[in-house]
Amino acid sequence: MRRAVRPSLAASTLRLAEGMLAILLAGGIAPRAAAWGIDALTLYVNAYTWELPLLSRSGDEWAAGREEVLRRFAQFPDAFPQTKRYAAELASGAEHERFDFTIGLILDGLTRR
């Protein structure tokens, strides 16, 4: 009896990169920018998906809600005036707003290359 062959991680990764490259090229991104853009997009998406479940766990001492983050920023020494002044902006963003913003930022940057 033959066992089902599971595609290797390398083959899956190559298919993903191939698809991303095709999409970026079809979107008018220059070949070099598209090739390098795959790196940036992959790194960001991987980091985001790795971090998301960590932030949503309850009971972790290091995890804090927005109000707690703002309280902590307010206690920073005066050597960090910008962080204290813009604490609300640094702690802003609901659900996937920061993700959407960053993906848009990367894609917009790629179109300028």
N, CA, C and O atoms as a GROMACS GRO file, in nm:
protein
  452
    1MET      N    1   0.083  -0.117   0.000
    1MET     CA    2   0.000   0.000   0.000
    1MET      C    3   0.089   0.125   0.000
    1MET      O    4   0.185   0.134   0.077
    2ARG      N    5   0.056   0.220  -0.087
    2ARG     CA    6   0.135   0.342  -0.096
    2ARG      C    7   0.089   0.443   0.008
    2ARG      O    8  -0.030   0.462   0.030
    3ARG      N    9   0.184   0.507   0.069
    3ARG     CA   10   0.153   0.615   0.161
    3ARG      C   11   0.137   0.744   0.085
    3ARG      O   12   0.205   0.768  -0.014
    4ALA      N   13   0.047   0.826   0.131
    4ALA     CA   14   0.032   0.958   0.069
    4ALA      C   15   0.158   1.038   0.095
    4ALA      O   16   0.211   1.040   0.206
    5VAL      N   17   0.206   1.102  -0.007
    5VAL     CA   18   0.327   1.182   0.006
    5VAL      C   19   0.288   1.325   0.043
    5VAL      O   20   0.212   1.391  -0.028
    6ARG      N   21   0.341   1.368   0.154
    6ARG     CA   22   0.314   1.504   0.200
    6ARG      C   23   0.417   1.598   0.139
    6ARG      O   24   0.537   1.570   0.146
    7PRO      N   25   0.374   1.708   0.080
    7PRO     CA   26   0.472   1.800   0.022
    7PRO      C   27   0.567   1.852   0.130
    7PRO      O   28   0.527   1.873   0.244
    8SER      N   29   0.690   1.871   0.092
    8SER     CA   30   0.789   1.919   0.188
    8SER      C   31   0.764   2.066   0.218
    8SER      O   32   0.699   2.137   0.141
    9LEU      N   33   0.816   2.109   0.330
    9LEU     CA   34   0.805   2.249   0.368
    9LEU      C   35   0.872   2.337   0.264
    9LEU      O   36   0.822   2.445   0.231
   10ALA      N   37   0.986   2.292   0.212
   10ALA     CA   38   1.056   2.370   0.110
   10ALA      C   39   0.970   2.388  -0.014
   10ALA      O   40   0.966   2.497  -0.071
   11ALA      N   41   0.902   2.282  -0.057
   11ALA     CA   42   0.816   2.293  -0.175
   11ALA      C   43   0.699   2.386  -0.147
   11ALA      O   44   0.661   2.465  -0.235
   12SER      N   45   0.642   2.380  -0.029
   12SER     CA   46   0.532   2.469   0.007
   12SER      C   47   0.579   2.614   0.009
   12SER      O   48   0.509   2.704  -0.039
   13THR      N   49   0.695   2.636   0.065
   13THR     CA   50   0.752   2.770   0.071
   13THR      C   51   0.780   2.823  -0.069
   13THR      O   52   0.755   2.940  -0.098
   14LEU      N   53   0.832   2.738  -0.154
   14LEU     CA   54   0.860   2.778  -0.292
   14LEU      C   55   0.731   2.813  -0.366
   14LEU      O   56   0.728   2.910  -0.442
   15ARG      N   57   0.626   2.735  -0.346
   15ARG     CA   58   0.497   2.766  -0.408
   15ARG      C   59   0.442   2.900  -0.359
   15ARG      O   60   0.388   2.978  -0.438
   16LEU      N   61   0.456   2.925  -0.231
   16LEU     CA   62   0.411   3.053  -0.175
   16LEU      C   63   0.489   3.168  -0.237
   16LEU      O   64   0.430   3.268  -0.280
   17ALA      N   65   0.620   3.155  -0.243
   17ALA     CA   66   0.704   3.260  -0.302
   17ALA      C   67   0.670   3.280  -0.449
   17ALA      O   68   0.666   3.393  -0.497
   18GLU      N   69   0.647   3.172  -0.521
   18GLU     CA   70   0.611   3.180  -0.662
   18GLU      C   71   0.480   3.257  -0.680
   18GLU      O   72   0.467   3.342  -0.768
   19GLY      N   73   0.383   3.225  -0.596
   19GLY     CA   74   0.255   3.295  -0.603
   19GLY      C   75   0.267   3.442  -0.570
   19GLY      O   76   0.209   3.527  -0.638
   20MET      N   77   0.343   3.474  -0.465
   20MET     CA   78   0.363   3.613  -0.427
   20MET      C   79   0.435   3.690  -0.538
   20MET      O   80   0.399   3.803  -0.570
   21LEU      N   81   0.537   3.627  -0.596
   21LEU     CA   82   0.611   3.691  -0.704
   21LEU      C   83   0.518   3.719  -0.822
   21LEU      O   84   0.522   3.828  -0.880
   22ALA      N   85   0.436   3.622  -0.858
   22ALA     CA   86   0.342   3.639  -0.970
   22ALA      C   87   0.246   3.754  -0.942
   22ALA      O   88   0.218   3.834  -1.031
   23ILE      N   89   0.195   3.763  -0.820
   23ILE     CA   90   0.099   3.868  -0.785
   23ILE      C   91   0.166   4.005  -0.791
   23ILE      O   92   0.111   4.099  -0.848
   24LEU      N   93   0.285   4.016  -0.733
   24LEU     CA   94   0.355   4.144  -0.733
   24LEU      C   95   0.391   4.188  -0.875
   24LEU      O   96   0.375   4.305  -0.909
   25LEU      N   97   0.440   4.095  -0.957
   25LEU     CA   98   0.474   4.128  -1.095
   25LEU      C   99   0.348   4.168  -1.174
   25LEU      O  100   0.352   4.264  -1.252
   26ALA      N  101   0.239   4.096  -1.154
   26ALA     CA  102   0.114   4.129  -1.222
   26ALA      C  103   0.062   4.266  -1.178
   26ALA      O  104  -0.009   4.332  -1.253
   27GLY      N  105   0.096   4.306  -1.058
   27GLY     CA  106   0.056   4.437  -1.007
   27GLY      C  107   0.146   4.550  -1.054
   27GLY      O  108   0.128   4.665  -1.014
   28GLY      N  109   0.242   4.518  -1.138
   28GLY     CA  110   0.330   4.621  -1.194
   28GLY      C  111   0.454   4.651  -1.114
   28GLY      O  112   0.523   4.748  -1.142
   29ILE      N  113   0.484   4.570  -1.015
   29ILE     CA  114   0.605   4.590  -0.934
   29ILE      C  115   0.725   4.544  -1.017
   29ILE      O  116   0.719   4.440  -1.083
   30ALA      N  117   0.833   4.621  -1.014
   30ALA     CA  118   0.955   4.585  -1.086
   30ALA      C  119   1.009   4.452  -1.032
   30ALA      O  120   0.995   4.423  -0.913
   31PRO      N  121   1.071   4.372  -1.119
   31PRO     CA  122   1.117   4.239  -1.076
   31PRO      C  123   1.205   4.238  -0.951
   31PRO      O  124   1.183   4.156  -0.862
   32ARG      N  125   1.303   4.325  -0.943
   32ARG     CA  126   1.391   4.326  -0.825
   32ARG      C  127   1.314   4.366  -0.700
   32ARG      O  128   1.330   4.305  -0.594
   33ALA      N  129   1.230   4.469  -0.711
   33ALA     CA  130   1.150   4.511  -0.596
   33ALA      C  131   1.054   4.400  -0.555
   33ALA      O  132   1.032   4.378  -0.436
   34ALA      N  133   0.996   4.330  -0.652
   34ALA     CA  134   0.906   4.219  -0.621
   34ALA      C  135   0.980   4.108  -0.548
   34ALA      O  136   0.931   4.053  -0.450
   35ALA      N  137   1.100   4.076  -0.597
   35ALA     CA  138   1.179   3.970  -0.534
   35ALA      C  139   1.215   4.006  -0.391
   35ALA      O  140   1.203   3.923  -0.301
   36TRP      N  141   1.258   4.128  -0.370
   36TRP     CA  142   1.293   4.171  -0.234
   36TRP      C  143   1.168   4.193  -0.150
   36TRP      O  144   1.171   4.173  -0.028
   37GLY      N  145   1.059   4.234  -0.213
   37GLY     CA  146   0.934   4.254  -0.142
   37GLY      C  147   0.882   4.126  -0.080
   37GLY      O  148   0.820   4.129   0.027
   38ILE      N  149   0.906   4.015  -0.147
   38ILE     CA  150   0.865   3.885  -0.091
   38ILE      C  151   0.929   3.866   0.046
   38ILE      O  152   0.864   3.818   0.139
   39ASP      N  153   1.056   3.903   0.058
   39ASP     CA  154   1.124   3.890   0.188
   39ASP      C  155   1.054   3.973   0.295
   39ASP      O  156   1.023   3.923   0.404
   40ALA      N  157   1.030   4.100   0.264
   40ALA     CA  158   0.969   4.190   0.363
   40ALA      C  159   0.829   4.143   0.401
   40ALA      O  160   0.794   4.140   0.519
   41LEU      N  161   0.750   4.107   0.301
   41LEU     CA  162   0.613   4.062   0.329
   41LEU      C  163   0.612   3.933   0.409
   41LEU      O  164   0.535   3.919   0.504
   42THR      N  165   0.697   3.839   0.371
   42THR     CA  166   0.702   3.711   0.442
   42THR      C  167   0.747   3.730   0.586
   42THR      O  168   0.688   3.672   0.678
   43LEU      N  169   0.850   3.810   0.607
   43LEU     CA  170   0.898   3.833   0.743
   43LEU      C  171   0.792   3.900   0.828
   43LEU      O  172   0.770   3.861   0.943
   44TYR      N  173   0.724   4.001   0.773
   44TYR     CA  174   0.623   4.072   0.850
   44TYR      C  175   0.504   3.982   0.882
   44TYR      O  176   0.459   3.976   0.997
   45VAL      N  177   0.453   3.912   0.782
   45VAL     CA  178   0.337   3.826   0.804
   45VAL      C  179   0.372   3.715   0.904
   45VAL      O  180   0.292   3.684   0.992
   46ASN      N  181   0.490   3.656   0.891
   46ASN     CA  182   0.531   3.551   0.986
   46ASN      C  183   0.541   3.605   1.128
   46ASN      O  184   0.494   3.542   1.222
   47ALA      N  185   0.602   3.720   1.144
   47ALA     CA  186   0.614   3.780   1.278
   47ALA      C  187   0.477   3.813   1.336
   47ALA      O  188   0.452   3.789   1.454
   48TYR      N  189   0.390   3.867   1.254
   48TYR     CA  190   0.256   3.904   1.299
   48TYR      C  191   0.178   3.779   1.343
   48TYR      O  192   0.116   3.778   1.449
   49THR      N  193   0.182   3.676   1.262
   49THR     CA  194   0.105   3.555   1.296
   49THR      C  195   0.166   3.483   1.415
   49THR      O  196   0.095   3.414   1.488
   50TRP      N  197   0.296   3.498   1.436
   50TRP     CA  198   0.359   3.437   1.554
   50TRP      C  199   0.321   3.514   1.680
   50TRP      O  200   0.297   3.454   1.785
   51GLU      N  201   0.316   3.647   1.670
   51GLU     CA  202   0.290   3.731   1.786
   51GLU      C  203   0.142   3.734   1.825
   51GLU      O  204   0.111   3.743   1.944
   52LEU      N  205   0.053   3.727   1.731
   52LEU     CA  206  -0.090   3.743   1.758
   52LEU      C  207  -0.143   3.651   1.868
   52LEU      O  208  -0.208   3.699   1.960
   53PRO      N  209  -0.117   3.519   1.861
   53PRO     CA  210  -0.169   3.434   1.969
   53PRO      C  211  -0.105   3.464   2.104
   53PRO      O  212  -0.168   3.444   2.208
   54LEU      N  213   0.019   3.510   2.104
   54LEU     CA  214   0.085   3.543   2.230
   54LEU      C  215   0.018   3.662   2.297
   54LEU      O  216   0.006   3.667   2.420
   55LEU      N  217  -0.026   3.757   2.217
   55LEU     CA  218  -0.089   3.877   2.272
   55LEU      C  219  -0.231   3.852   2.318
   55LEU      O  220  -0.283   3.926   2.402
   56SER      N  221  -0.294   3.750   2.265
   56SER     CA  222  -0.434   3.727   2.300
   56SER      C  223  -0.450   3.631   2.418
   56SER      O  224  -0.562   3.609   2.465
   57ARG      N  225  -0.340   3.574   2.466
   57ARG     CA  226  -0.350   3.485   2.582
   57ARG      C  227  -0.376   3.566   2.707
   57ARG      O  228  -0.323   3.676   2.723
   58SER      N  229  -0.457   3.514   2.795
   58SER     CA  230  -0.481   3.584   2.921
   58SER      C  231  -0.393   3.523   3.030
   58SER      O  232  -0.351   3.407   3.020
   59GLY      N  233  -0.366   3.600   3.129
   59GLY     CA  234  -0.289   3.551   3.242
   59GLY      C  235  -0.139   3.571   3.228
   59GLY      O  236  -0.065   3.542   3.321
   60ASP      N  237  -0.093   3.619   3.113
   60ASP     CA  238   0.050   3.643   3.098
   60ASP      C  239   0.086   3.775   3.166
   60ASP      O  240   0.020   3.877   3.144
   61GLU      N  241   0.187   3.772   3.246
   61GLU     CA  242   0.226   3.890   3.322
   61GLU      C  243   0.265   4.006   3.231
   61GLU      O  244   0.237   4.122   3.262
   62TRP      N  245   0.330   3.975   3.118
   62TRP     CA  246   0.377   4.081   3.029
   62TRP      C  247   0.268   4.138   2.940
   62TRP      O  248   0.284   4.247   2.886
   63ALA      N  249   0.158   4.067   2.924
   63ALA     CA  250   0.050   4.116   2.839
   63ALA      C  251  -0.030   4.220   2.915
   63ALA      O  252  -0.069   4.198   3.030
   64ALA      N  253  -0.056   4.333   2.851
   64ALA     CA  254  -0.129   4.440   2.916
   64ALA      C  255  -0.230   4.498   2.820
   64ALA      O  256  -0.208   4.500   2.699
   65GLY      N  257  -0.342   4.545   2.873
   65GLY     CA  258  -0.442   4.612   2.792
   65GLY      C  259  -0.398   4.752   2.758
   65GLY      O  260  -0.296   4.800   2.808
   66ARG      N  261  -0.474   4.817   2.671
   66ARG     CA  262  -0.437   4.951   2.625
   66ARG      C  263  -0.425   5.050   2.740
   66ARG      O  264  -0.330   5.127   2.744
   67GLU      N  265  -0.519   5.048   2.832
   67GLU     CA  266  -0.514   5.142   2.945
   67GLU      C  267  -0.389   5.121   3.029
   67GLU      O  268  -0.327   5.217   3.076
   68GLU      N  269  -0.352   4.997   3.049
   68GLU     CA  270  -0.229   4.968   3.125
   68GLU      C  271  -0.106   5.016   3.051
   68GLU      O  272  -0.013   5.069   3.112
   69VAL      N  273  -0.103   4.997   2.921
   69VAL     CA  274   0.010   5.046   2.840
   69VAL      C  275   0.020   5.197   2.851
   69VAL      O  276   0.129   5.251   2.869
   70LEU      N  277  -0.093   5.267   2.842
   70LEU     CA  278  -0.092   5.413   2.854
   70LEU      C  279  -0.042   5.456   2.992
   70LEU      O  280   0.033   5.552   3.004
   71ARG      N  281  -0.085   5.384   3.096
   71ARG     CA  282  -0.039   5.417   3.231
   71ARG      C  283   0.112   5.399   3.242
   71ARG      O  284   0.180   5.481   3.303
   72ARG      N  285   0.163   5.292   3.183
   72ARG     CA  286   0.307   5.266   3.188
   72ARG      C  287   0.386   5.371   3.110
   72ARG      O  288   0.491   5.416   3.154
   73PHE      N  289   0.334   5.408   2.993
   73PHE     CA  290   0.402   5.513   2.914
   73PHE      C  291   0.407   5.643   2.993
   73PHE      O  292   0.508   5.714   2.988
   74ALA      N  293   0.301   5.677   3.065
   74ALA     CA  294   0.296   5.801   3.143
   74ALA      C  295   0.401   5.803   3.253
   74ALA      O  296   0.442   5.910   3.297
   75GLN      N  297   0.445   5.686   3.297
   75GLN     CA  298   0.545   5.677   3.404
   75GLN      C  299   0.688   5.682   3.351
   75GLN      O  300   0.783   5.682   3.430
   76PHE      N  301   0.707   5.685   3.218
   76PHE     CA  302   0.841   5.690   3.162
   76PHE      C  303   0.912   5.818   3.208
   76PHE      O  304   0.847   5.920   3.230
   77PRO      N  305   1.043   5.811   3.221
   77PRO     CA  306   1.117   5.933   3.257
   77PRO      C  307   1.109   6.036   3.145
   77PRO      O  308   1.076   6.003   3.031
   78ASP      N  309   1.140   6.160   3.179
   78ASP     CA  310   1.133   6.269   3.083
   78ASP      C  311   1.233   6.255   2.969
   78ASP      O  312   1.228   6.332   2.873
   79ALA      N  313   1.323   6.161   2.976
   79ALA     CA  314   1.418   6.136   2.869
   79ALA      C  315   1.348   6.079   2.744
   79ALA      O  316   1.410   6.068   2.638
   80PHE      N  317   1.220   6.045   2.757
   80PHE     CA  318   1.142   5.989   2.646
   80PHE      C  319   1.019   6.075   2.620
   80PHE      O  320   0.906   6.027   2.629
   81PRO      N  321   1.040   6.204   2.586
   81PRO     CA  322   0.926   6.295   2.573
   81PRO      C  323   0.832   6.259   2.458
   81PRO      O  324   0.711   6.275   2.471
   82GLN      N  325   0.884   6.211   2.348
   82GLN     CA  326   0.798   6.178   2.234
   82GLN      C  327   0.710   6.057   2.265
   82GLN      O  328   0.593   6.053   2.228
   83THR      N  329   0.768   5.958   2.332
   83THR     CA  330   0.692   5.839   2.369
   83THR      C  331   0.580   5.876   2.466
   83THR      O  332   0.467   5.828   2.453
   84LYS      N  333   0.610   5.962   2.562
   84LYS     CA  334   0.508   6.004   2.657
   84LYS      C  335   0.400   6.087   2.588
   84LYS      O  336   0.280   6.068   2.614
   85ARG      N  337   0.441   6.178   2.501
   85ARG     CA  338   0.346   6.267   2.435
   85ARG      C  339   0.254   6.191   2.340
   85ARG      O  340   0.135   6.221   2.331
   86TYR      N  341   0.308   6.092   2.269
   86TYR     CA  342   0.230   6.020   2.168
   86TYR      C  343   0.195   5.879   2.211
   86TYR      O  344   0.181   5.789   2.128
   87ALA      N  345   0.180   5.860   2.340
   87ALA     CA  346   0.145   5.728   2.394
   87ALA      C  347   0.015   5.675   2.336
   87ALA      O  348   0.004   5.557   2.304
   88ALA      N  349  -0.084   5.762   2.321
   88ALA     CA  350  -0.214   5.717   2.267
   88ALA      C  351  -0.198   5.664   2.125
   88ALA      O  352  -0.258   5.563   2.089
   89GLU      N  353  -0.117   5.732   2.045
   89GLU     CA  354  -0.094   5.686   1.908
   89GLU      C  355  -0.015   5.556   1.906
   89GLU      O  356  -0.042   5.468   1.824
   90LEU      N  357   0.083   5.545   1.995
   90LEU     CA  358   0.164   5.423   2.002
   90LEU      C  359   0.082   5.302   2.045
   90LEU      O  360   0.110   5.189   2.007
   91ALA      N  361  -0.020   5.327   2.126
   91ALA     CA  362  -0.103   5.217   2.176
   91ALA      C  363  -0.234   5.204   2.098
   91ALA      O  364  -0.323   5.130   2.141
   92SER      N  365  -0.247   5.273   1.988
   92SER     CA  366  -0.373   5.270   1.913
   92SER      C  367  -0.377   5.154   1.813
   92SER      O  368  -0.277   5.088   1.786
   93GLY      N  369  -0.495   5.133   1.762
   93GLY     CA  370  -0.514   5.031   1.659
   93GLY      C  371  -0.595   4.914   1.712
   93GLY      O  372  -0.558   4.850   1.810
   94ALA      N  373  -0.706   4.889   1.645
   94ALA     CA  374  -0.791   4.778   1.684
   94ALA      C  375  -0.777   4.665   1.584
   94ALA      O  376  -0.761   4.686   1.464
   95GLU      N  377  -0.784   4.545   1.636
   95GLU     CA  378  -0.779   4.423   1.557
   95GLU      C  379  -0.664   4.428   1.456
   95GLU      O  380  -0.548   4.429   1.496
   96HIS      N  381  -0.696   4.430   1.327
   96HIS     CA  382  -0.590   4.419   1.226
   96HIS      C  383  -0.549   4.553   1.165
   96HIS      O  384  -0.489   4.555   1.058
   97GLU      N  385  -0.581   4.665   1.230
   97GLU     CA  386  -0.548   4.795   1.172
   97GLU      C  387  -0.398   4.813   1.148
   97GLU      O  388  -0.357   4.861   1.043
   98ARG      N  389  -0.318   4.774   1.246
   98ARG     CA  390  -0.173   4.790   1.230
   98ARG      C  391  -0.119   4.696   1.122
   98ARG      O  392  -0.029   4.732   1.046
   99PHE      N  393  -0.175   4.577   1.115
   99PHE     CA  394  -0.135   4.482   1.011
   99PHE      C  395  -0.168   4.539   0.873
   99PHE      O  396  -0.083   4.542   0.784
  100ASP      N  397  -0.291   4.585   0.855
  100ASP     CA  398  -0.333   4.642   0.727
  100ASP      C  399  -0.248   4.762   0.690
  100ASP      O  400  -0.208   4.777   0.575
  101PHE      N  401  -0.219   4.846   0.789
  101PHE     CA  402  -0.137   4.964   0.766
  101PHE      C  403   0.002   4.924   0.715
  101PHE      O  404   0.051   4.980   0.617
  102THR      N  405   0.064   4.827   0.781
  102THR     CA  406   0.200   4.788   0.746
  102THR      C  407   0.206   4.718   0.611
  102THR      O  408   0.298   4.743   0.533
  103ILE      N  409   0.111   4.631   0.582
  103ILE     CA  410   0.108   4.566   0.451
  103ILE      C  411   0.090   4.673   0.343
  103ILE      O  412   0.158   4.668   0.240
  104GLY      N  413   0.001   4.769   0.366
  104GLY     CA  414  -0.017   4.879   0.271
  104GLY      C  415   0.109   4.960   0.253
  104GLY      O  416   0.143   5.000   0.142
  105LEU      N  417   0.178   4.985   0.362
  105LEU     CA  418   0.303   5.060   0.358
  105LEU      C  419   0.408   4.987   0.274
  105LEU      O  420   0.475   5.049   0.192
  106ILE      N  421   0.422   4.858   0.295
  106ILE     CA  422   0.518   4.779   0.217
  106ILE      C  423   0.480   4.781   0.069
  106ILE      O  424   0.564   4.806  -0.017
  107LEU      N  425   0.353   4.754   0.039
  107LEU     CA  426   0.310   4.750  -0.101
  107LEU      C  427   0.324   4.886  -0.168
  107LEU      O  428   0.367   4.894  -0.283
  108ASP      N  429   0.287   4.994  -0.098
  108ASP     CA  430   0.303   5.127  -0.154
  108ASP      C  431   0.450   5.157  -0.183
  108ASP      O  432   0.483   5.216  -0.286
  109GLY      N  433   0.537   5.116  -0.091
  109GLY     CA  434   0.680   5.136  -0.112
  109GLY      C  435   0.733   5.059  -0.232
  109GLY      O  436   0.818   5.109  -0.305
  110LEU      N  437   0.683   4.939  -0.252
  110LEU     CA  438   0.727   4.857  -0.365
  110LEU      C  439   0.687   4.921  -0.498
  110LEU      O  440   0.759   4.910  -0.597
  111THR      N  441   0.572   4.987  -0.501
  111THR     CA  442   0.528   5.049  -0.627
  111THR      C  443   0.616   5.168  -0.665
  111THR      O  444   0.616   5.210  -0.781
  112ARG      N  445   0.691   5.221  -0.571
  112ARG     CA  446   0.778   5.337  -0.599
  112ARG      C  447   0.919   5.297  -0.638
  112ARG      O  448   1.002   5.383  -0.668
  113ARG      N  449   0.948   5.171  -0.637
  113ARG     CA  450   1.083   5.123  -0.671
  113ARG      C  451   1.097   5.096  -0.817
  113ARG      O  452   1.204   5.055  -0.862
   0.00000   0.00000   0.00000
